[in-house]
């Protein structure tokens, strides 16, 4: 490749990625030369500023038409823009939350947290704009490897060490399975470019090759199900969520989960929607595999919500809650309706606000008490009424109560299950039943906050970073619960949201 060719590319479409890369590099160098005893808190504010600049640059690109560079390995399309906004917004809130995180043993490796966090974010952003299996996999591994290290950042804490070990093992297995499935796709088509693969598979008629492609689909579905923490591949999530630092847990539950659904949508819709499947009435490979996705969705909702009922540790409870919400999102994917991508994007946006807000309060309470037991929330209303009310808003939204963004998100996923022919009645019924089950543990925490006597009566203050996160998340949860049209009007500006298919 000549210099003229390199300079000819429209590198401006990668401005948000370049900003995050530059800030992560600068932070690593600054941290290297800073005195050991000096506070790393300014590095956190620098990271927040870098993410905000990246958001501004991305907003400036919203009006840019779909652009591909580097032989179509990087595509800035409506899909990429919309999901990058979620990733960057969630990352900014998690960074604000991390500024005030202080575990009992201290945070010796605080500087490493900020630039490892940004490299994980960079990997997720690369995935959203990938037009090639190689760049998708590079982005996935950049996110995964950084997350493994972040989970074990409390090096003197045995739970953190255990969580990192389990995360590495399960992550390595899932990566191997995913890559094995990708290798079959490459072997059948001779290309790693998603558009070329789709073109090749649309003409695939040989029954033997179609069976191999179905095997590739199942391998990739299983491998990526680990990343989504969907049942029965969720075993790592509760231990990792409990042992990881709270800001890392918040990152895994929101930003990393969003990135997981990004790669699922990119791969399966781009590749398998165009592939033909064998049968009496030949149809799309993706349509013929709907039942497998539906089974994952149903099992994830049932297991996530039922096991959460017995949890006393709040972070483990939210881990199973996160598994259940992955199941709700899989209902949207399994339905394959014409509003699938829009409804999943809205749900992820709502989940970002309600879950990060809950984690901000969770971190504040557990840091004050030194314990993660659910009993530490007893009497929170008497100790800090405003904080208790905000937590009540987030719990109501997570439960899907009307007037909140969580209700609108669930309603659109639910209605999407009926927008196809035939409709997915069983899946919708499971979604309703498991949502009702979730009321038990959400309102159990609600009861602790408002109706149980406090173990400690002294009030406490909320740090500035957590205050900003709670305020922003509460505002977003209520605003998009009462006026969801604003968010959908924003989505309409992207014209055809699923233009990554073309």
RABELGI-V224468 format. One record per helix or strand of 2 or more residues. SS is the DSSP state (2 for helix, 1 for strand). FROM is the first residue (numbers start at 1). TO is the last residue. If there is no record, write none. Layout:
BEGIN
ss:SS from:FROM to:TO
ss:SS from:FROM to:TO
END
This chain:
BEGIN
ss:2 from:3 to:8
ss:2 from:11 to:33
ss:2 from:41 to:60
ss:1 from:67 to:69
ss:1 from:74 to:76
ss:2 from:78 to:98
ss:2 from:110 to:128
ss:2 from:133 to:151
ss:2 from:158 to:189
ss:2 from:194 to:201
ss:2 from:207 to:228
ss:2 from:235 to:243
ss:2 from:246 to:272
ss:1 from:276 to:277
ss:1 from:283 to:284
ss:2 from:285 to:288
ss:2 from:290 to:308
ss:2 from:314 to:335
ss:2 from:340 to:369
ss:2 from:374 to:377
ss:2 from:380 to:383
ss:2 from:385 to:399
ss:2 from:405 to:416
ss:2 from:425 to:451
ss:2 from:464 to:482
ss:2 from:485 to:492
ss:2 from:499 to:501
END
